[in-house]
Structure formats: C-alpha cells, structure tokens
Amino acid sequence: MISYILEPGDDRHSLVKALQGVLLAGRFGQRLQVNGVYGDATSEAVKRLQEKLGVPPNGVYDRRTQIALMNVSGVDIVKLHDAFNNTPASALTSHHRASSGVET
C-alpha cells in the first residue's frame, strides 16, 4: 500500500480534495471547503478525525491516520482519488513524502 503524508501547505490539490471530501462526508469539518488547499480548516478537520480514530491528533494525514481510517471505514483516499482522476496519485509530483512502508 502506498501511503501519502498530507500536511498544511501540501500542493497535491486533487489528493487533498479527496481527503477533504472524506472529511466533509464524515462531518469532521464544519468550515471545510473541498478546494484542494490543505489549510487551517483541513488541518483542524484532520485533528477531529484523528481524535475519533484514536490517533494522536497532529493535523497531518499520515500513514497512521490512513491505516486507522481504512480499518474503521474501508476508505483509502489514494484509491478514491485514482477512481475519479485521470492522473494516478502515484504520478503526482511533490516535495512532500510518500512511502510504501518506509519513509523517503
């Protein structure tokens, strides 16, 4: 499984939109807009999600949060992204970290 670490300032807009859609559907972000910008509202919504999942709330969508979300709901934002976008998440370029178990 490929895991993406999404954090404030992230520039992979379509992957951030997938995360924001999940957060909005789960009612974790009252002020959240699905705009592809990982700002304060997204970070706060991720913290609420993490608290609900029993993950230390740091506002970063990390591997621990991804696994917890998948275990509880079966939702994988990478697969969700790829189902609705022409460019797979693995092809997105960014200075942020991606991992397949080992951070690079």
Backbone bond lengths (Angstrom), bond angles and torsions (degrees), N, CA, C in turn:
res aa  C-N    CA-C-N  psi(-1)  N-CA   C-N-CA  omega(-1)  CA-C   N-CA-C  phi
1 M - - - 1.455 - - 1.524 108.44 -
2 I 1.326 115.26 131.28 1.461 119.82 175.34 1.511 107.53 -87.66
3 S 1.302 115.52 134.94 1.452 122.07 -178.95 1.523 108.92 -119.59
4 Y 1.321 116.38 130.73 1.453 121.07 176.13 1.511 109.55 -108.52
5 I 1.300 115.58 136.99 1.453 121.24 175.11 1.521 106.27 -96.55
6 L 1.317 115.99 115.01 1.456 121.59 178.79 1.516 107.92 -108.59
7 E 1.316 115.49 134.84 1.467 120.15 -175.72 1.521 109.81 -147.90
8 P 1.350 116.25 166.98 1.466 119.15 -179.81 1.535 111.25 -51.32
9 G 1.334 114.83 134.43 1.453 121.59 -179.12 1.512 113.75 90.07
10 D 1.332 117.29 -0.17 1.462 120.58 -177.34 1.523 110.03 -61.59
11 D 1.336 116.25 143.21 1.459 121.02 -175.24 1.526 113.84 -109.06
12 R 1.317 119.00 11.87 1.472 121.03 176.69 1.524 108.02 -93.08
13 H 1.321 115.69 77.29 1.464 122.01 -168.99 1.522 114.70 -54.84
14 S 1.333 118.17 -43.04 1.465 118.58 -176.80 1.526 111.71 -70.34
15 L 1.320 118.22 -32.49 1.464 121.08 176.99 1.532 109.83 -72.21
16 V 1.328 117.04 -38.02 1.463 121.11 176.21 1.531 109.51 -65.58
17 K 1.323 117.86 -38.34 1.469 120.54 177.02 1.526 110.99 -60.90
18 A 1.326 117.31 -40.70 1.466 120.42 178.02 1.526 110.15 -60.62
19 L 1.323 116.59 -44.30 1.469 121.09 177.47 1.522 110.18 -62.82
20 Q 1.322 117.42 -46.09 1.466 120.83 -179.26 1.526 111.40 -61.72
21 G 1.326 117.43 -37.12 1.460 120.45 177.61 1.517 111.84 -62.93
22 V 1.323 116.38 -41.53 1.466 121.31 177.55 1.523 110.21 -65.18
23 L 1.327 116.81 -43.47 1.471 121.11 179.82 1.525 111.03 -63.38
24 L 1.326 116.67 -41.99 1.461 121.24 -179.97 1.527 110.69 -67.51
25 A 1.317 116.88 -43.27 1.469 120.87 179.21 1.525 111.14 -62.64
26 G 1.323 116.45 -34.29 1.461 120.94 178.83 1.516 113.85 -86.06
27 R 1.325 116.12 4.29 1.475 122.98 178.59 1.527 112.86 60.09
28 F 1.327 115.83 39.89 1.459 120.30 177.97 1.520 112.60 -95.81
29 G 1.316 117.83 -8.42 1.457 120.12 -178.42 1.514 112.42 -138.10
30 Q 1.327 117.31 99.71 1.453 120.94 -179.81 1.534 111.25 -68.11
31 R 1.334 117.58 -37.62 1.465 121.76 -178.61 1.527 111.74 -93.46
32 L 1.298 117.94 3.30 1.458 122.50 -171.08 1.519 112.55 -74.23
33 Q 1.332 115.34 134.63 1.459 122.52 172.74 1.518 107.42 -115.58
34 V 1.315 116.39 141.87 1.462 120.67 176.95 1.529 106.39 -86.06
35 N 1.344 114.93 87.00 1.458 120.89 -174.52 1.532 113.57 -126.28
36 G 1.321 117.40 -0.92 1.460 120.02 179.09 1.507 114.83 81.30
37 V 1.327 117.60 3.55 1.462 121.76 179.62 1.525 108.92 -104.32
38 Y 1.333 116.42 119.75 1.470 120.88 179.60 1.525 107.49 -87.22
39 G 1.334 114.83 83.90 1.457 121.33 -179.15 1.514 111.39 -107.90
40 D 1.325 114.65 -158.35 1.469 121.21 -176.92 1.524 112.84 -60.68
41 A 1.342 117.49 -42.71 1.465 120.07 -177.89 1.533 110.86 -64.29
42 T 1.337 117.58 -39.52 1.457 121.04 178.10 1.517 110.36 -67.52
43 S 1.314 116.33 -43.52 1.464 120.68 179.38 1.534 111.15 -60.61
44 E 1.325 116.98 -43.23 1.470 120.83 178.87 1.529 111.03 -65.96
45 A 1.329 116.95 -38.88 1.468 120.47 178.28 1.527 110.65 -66.11
46 V 1.333 117.17 -38.72 1.464 120.73 177.14 1.533 109.63 -64.20
47 K 1.329 117.63 -39.71 1.474 120.36 177.55 1.521 110.71 -60.35
48 R 1.345 116.90 -42.85 1.478 119.82 178.55 1.530 110.64 -64.32
49 L 1.329 116.76 -41.13 1.463 120.91 176.38 1.525 110.03 -60.80
50 Q 1.310 117.20 -46.11 1.463 121.30 -179.04 1.523 111.35 -61.52
51 E 1.322 116.74 -42.05 1.466 119.93 177.91 1.524 110.25 -60.33
52 K 1.327 116.72 -43.66 1.465 121.67 -179.92 1.532 111.25 -64.03
53 L 1.342 116.40 -34.84 1.460 121.55 -178.24 1.526 113.15 -85.35
54 G 1.340 117.23 -8.25 1.464 120.57 -178.08 1.518 113.30 79.85
55 V 1.328 115.89 23.84 1.468 122.29 178.53 1.521 107.54 -102.09
56 P 1.341 118.69 140.74 1.472 119.21 177.84 1.541 110.43 -53.04
57 P 1.337 117.44 122.45 1.465 121.01 -175.16 1.529 112.99 -77.62
58 N 1.343 115.31 104.28 1.462 119.47 178.79 1.529 112.11 -119.74
59 G 1.342 117.61 -2.67 1.460 120.92 178.36 1.508 114.60 78.76
60 V 1.331 117.55 5.13 1.457 123.02 179.14 1.524 108.23 -109.49
61 Y 1.340 116.83 127.36 1.462 120.40 177.04 1.527 106.96 -80.23
62 D 1.323 115.22 94.07 1.459 121.57 -175.13 1.527 110.11 -108.43
63 R 1.301 115.92 -179.08 1.468 121.37 -177.10 1.535 111.58 -58.92
64 R 1.312 116.82 -39.78 1.465 121.03 179.77 1.536 111.02 -61.13
65 T 1.341 115.38 -42.50 1.463 120.53 179.08 1.529 110.39 -68.25
66 Q 1.333 116.78 -42.20 1.463 121.27 179.04 1.523 110.99 -58.77
67 I 1.322 117.42 -47.06 1.469 121.61 -178.90 1.525 110.57 -64.79
68 A 1.344 117.34 -43.58 1.464 120.66 179.64 1.523 110.94 -62.38
69 L 1.341 117.33 -42.11 1.460 120.70 179.15 1.525 110.77 -64.72
70 M 1.322 117.02 -42.38 1.463 120.39 178.56 1.523 111.54 -63.97
71 N 1.325 117.80 -39.82 1.462 121.43 -179.72 1.527 112.15 -65.43
72 V 1.323 116.71 -36.58 1.459 121.22 -176.95 1.524 112.15 -83.12
73 S 1.342 116.31 -41.02 1.464 118.80 -171.47 1.523 115.10 -121.12
74 G 1.319 117.24 -13.14 1.457 120.24 -175.44 1.511 113.62 79.64
75 V 1.322 117.37 3.23 1.471 122.00 -177.76 1.519 110.40 -83.84
76 D 1.334 115.56 127.76 1.461 123.04 174.19 1.523 106.06 -122.82
77 I 1.343 118.20 111.64 1.462 119.85 -175.33 1.524 112.45 -64.34
78 V 1.326 117.72 -27.20 1.466 119.60 178.41 1.529 109.62 -66.86
79 K 1.330 117.57 -45.98 1.469 120.83 177.95 1.528 110.60 -66.27
80 L 1.323 116.23 -39.00 1.459 120.83 177.76 1.528 109.69 -61.66
81 H 1.306 116.95 -46.19 1.463 122.13 177.83 1.530 110.44 -57.28
82 D 1.323 115.99 -51.01 1.462 120.90 -175.12 1.524 112.45 -64.00
83 A 1.331 117.61 -29.35 1.460 121.24 179.87 1.528 112.12 -69.06
84 F 1.319 117.45 -25.36 1.470 121.01 -174.29 1.520 114.46 -117.10
85 N 1.324 118.34 7.05 1.458 121.16 -178.25 1.520 111.06 -130.50
86 N 1.325 115.89 148.56 1.457 121.25 179.17 1.516 112.26 -73.62
87 T 1.323 117.53 -26.99 1.456 122.24 -179.45 1.516 109.07 -103.01
88 P 1.341 118.39 119.41 1.462 119.32 178.91 1.523 111.42 -64.99
89 A 1.302 116.51 150.84 1.467 121.42 -179.00 1.522 111.26 -56.35
90 S 1.322 116.81 -33.61 1.470 119.67 -178.20 1.523 112.44 -66.33
91 A 1.338 117.80 -17.95 1.466 121.33 -179.72 1.528 112.48 -92.78
92 L 1.328 117.22 -6.31 1.461 119.68 -179.23 1.522 109.22 -71.30
93 T 1.306 115.31 133.19 1.460 119.37 178.26 1.516 109.05 -95.75
94 S 1.292 115.12 140.33 1.451 120.84 -179.14 1.511 109.52 -165.58
95 H 1.303 115.17 157.82 1.458 120.06 175.15 1.518 110.89 -86.06
96 H 1.328 116.79 -2.89 1.463 120.50 -179.90 1.520 110.71 -83.70
97 R 1.294 115.89 167.05 1.461 122.55 -172.82 1.520 113.04 -82.64
98 A 1.296 114.58 144.02 1.469 122.22 170.74 1.517 105.55 -133.02
99 S 1.314 116.58 148.11 1.451 117.54 -179.19 1.512 111.31 -146.51
100 S 1.298 114.15 158.57 1.467 121.14 172.20 1.514 106.83 -122.66
101 G 1.303 115.78 43.89 1.454 121.63 -179.15 1.519 111.95 114.16
102 V 1.314 116.49 -29.39 1.462 121.62 178.36 1.502 107.84 -123.88
103 E 1.315 117.29 124.72 1.456 119.81 -178.99 1.515 109.94 -70.54
104 T 1.336 114.98 142.51 1.458 120.97 178.34 1.498 111.21 -105.92
